[in-house]
Amino acid sequence: MRKFIFTTTFILATIFAVAQSTSEVPVQTISTDSSVVYRLFTTKNMYTFIKLNTRNGQMWQVQWGTESKYRFENTLSDMPRVKKEQEKNGRFFLYPTTNIYTFVLLDQIDGRAWQVQWGKEEDRLVIPIY
């Protein structure tokens, strides 16, 4: 009976631990300086960051690596989300989701939001969330 209880407890604890780790939202480690124009946001991929222009919402996928062929910066969105006269440092911020490739871009002044997806060129997108 003890063996059955131990085995059942072990299996349930393992299932619970796996479920917890797969849906955990990543914690951002970013500068607390709100006057900066650019911020790097971590992804769950150890080699990939998203660079955000906090003034206007433009974004780039930045990848680093030990070999030059793995180091690059690709445009996710070169379209400013506000007019030049509305730009302000710290206006835009990226929030991670439980999906490794998806973030939510938030305009912290007017509340508009966009789904941001990074990855291979054909998978990248930035679409409004209404």
Secondary structure as GFF3:
##gff-version 3
##sequence-region A 1 130
A	DSSP	alpha_helix	2	22	.	.	.	ID=ss1
A	DSSP	beta_strand	38	42	.	.	.	ID=ss2
A	DSSP	beta_strand	48	53	.	.	.	ID=ss3
A	DSSP	beta_strand	59	63	.	.	.	ID=ss4
A	DSSP	three_ten_helix	68	70	.	.	.	ID=ss5
A	DSSP	beta_strand	72	77	.	.	.	ID=ss6
A	DSSP	three_ten_helix	84	86	.	.	.	ID=ss7
A	DSSP	beta_strand	92	96	.	.	.	ID=ss8
A	DSSP	beta_strand	102	107	.	.	.	ID=ss9
A	DSSP	beta_strand	113	117	.	.	.	ID=ss10
A	DSSP	three_ten_helix	121	123	.	.	.	ID=ss11
A	DSSP	beta_strand	125	129	.	.	.	ID=ss12
###
